[in-house]
Amino acid sequence: MSLKLLIIDDEVRTREFLHHRIAWESLGITMVESVKNGILALDMARDWMPDIILCDIRMPKMDGIEFAKRLRMLDSDAKLIFLSGFSDKEYLLSAIQLQAFQFIEKPINPGRIKEVVGEAVRVRQTDLDKQKEGLRLQASFDENLPILRREMVRKLVTEPHSPHVLPALLNRDTFLIPSEGRFTVVVAPLFWRFSDIPKEVRIVQEEILSSLSKSEEMLEWGSIAGFDSQNWLVILMPGTYGSAYMTGWSRLEQLRGVLRRILGPDIQFHMGIGHTAEQLFAIPDAYHSAVNAGNLQFYKDYGEIAFPSEKQAGEPLDTDWEELKRFRESVRRGDVEQADKIIQGLTKRARQRKDLDIMRVKDVYFQFLLILLEIALQQGLTDKEEGGGSRYIWREIDIIPDLDRLHRYVLSLLALFDREEGKGGSGKMREIVKFIHTHFHEKGFGIQMIADHVGLSETYLCSFFKKQSGQTVKEYMTGVRVEKAKELLREQDMKLYTIAQAVGFADPNYFTTFFKKYAGCTPTEYRERVGQ
């Protein structure tokens, strides 16, 4: 560790001797400066921040005691060592009050100087080590704050009676919210596409909580955030907030603005507000009312702030197996109009019942989608390995935030069976093909990127492409890559790893395996053939 020493003395010989005649580096000091009075020393100390200061007492313009007083106002932790040619003790008292490290009388004894400065170096290094460790611990604490608050949120919405909760809440610096008073619970289901945010859900959640934990608004309001078991964002706010300005509506609008800023344009959300919890132990009931309000938003205009309703208890939407059977028969015989009416009726019934179990509602629609997938596979309209599988479809509907969009998603796949639908598909096919040829070499390129660009769901894109061209999207993409690779391999001077990167492969070995699989020979063998 390198330390800095500042020497202040109006006597030129003393100053020069201290600066140049003592082997400071042997004591761990690598930078030394010297000035002739306290005014110059104060200016230097502001910017240079010395670790140790050797300071004469008697100096013109500003003496050592006055300099030390002003130095301490800068909040400097420098070790002050005073030098004086006078034996009177009045300066000793002032030096002690100014937290002087030592008081050395003149004439200067180099051995004594080295002894005292060496001791000051050791103490200063210990102080700096403690500061460094303190900063490390503080950084670690700050990093773990969102996690601690997340766990507290989970405790409060599930088991606030836990014996660990109340003692922990006494630490307001960590958990912000009080242990007494009224509380408002806000929940926000979040929806995003993996192509927009290609990260694990856990990592996205940690980033969100970290940003919220640092938010000036959240700190000012004394609010904490976490995620519940269904991955909804949960925010606990001290106080009562409702649907009118007199009941704190403006604060909820502020919160929505904070979430929009932190979540960004790629994450969709809406907010459900619970009944006021009159005390800490009532938070679970308030949380459940907030979840119910949030689930009701599935049937409304997406993105609004939802509040508990007296009529919010909905009826279960169960699968009507006879209806499902009629739907299958309609699709098989190509009666798209009748199948459309069945879906229209299902959506009307879902809107009337307002089932608060959204997963159950999505599962009912999922059964209809499985029928479409089954018949599309039978008729060669899609390829199961290319995104038509049930798991693939569920992943798509899982991120659909409202009933209207879920309804449109089912109808978009039903349209594949409409004989008239294919007539207007040439323009969309040209757009898809052009995008593939332009971007196939880019990192992360795949079906999802194509679907996002042309505004289609991935499942629909795969089926649409197969219906229009007779081959799958993956087959077409593979063909484009192979033909481009062959074209580049004809350039005899071009390196294989450069060609691999040019067709979208970061690993040259994987490119060789890929090329051999689809071209019947390795890239080197192909190059030798065309070069003959």
Secondary structure, 3 states (H helix, E strand, C coil): CCEEEEEECCCHHHHHHHHHCCCHHHHCEEEEEEECCHHHHHHHHHHHCCCEEEEECCCCCCCHHHHHHHHHHCCCCCEEEEEECCCCCHHHHHHHHCCCCEEEECCCCHHHHHHHHHHHHHHHHHHHHHHHHHHHHHHHHHHHHHHHHHHHHHHHHHCCCCCCHHHHHCCHHHHCCCCCCCEEEEEECEECCCCCCCCCHHHHHHHHHHHHHHCHHHHHHCCEEEECCCCCEEEEEECCCCCCHHHCHHHHHHHHHHHHHHHCCCCEECEEECCCECCHHHHHHHHHHHHHHHHHHHHCCCCCEECCCCCCCCCCCCCCHHHHHHHHHHHHCCCHHHHHHHHHHHHHHHHHHCCCCHHHHHHHHHHHHHHHHHHHHHCCCCCHHHCCCHHHHHHHHHCCCCHHHHHHHHHHHHHHHCCCHHHHCHHHHHHHHHHHHHHCCCCCCCHHHHHHHHCCCHHHHHHHHHHHHCCCHHHHHHHHHHHHHHHHHCCCCCCHHHHHHHCCCCCHHHHHHHHHHHHCCCHHHHHHHHHC
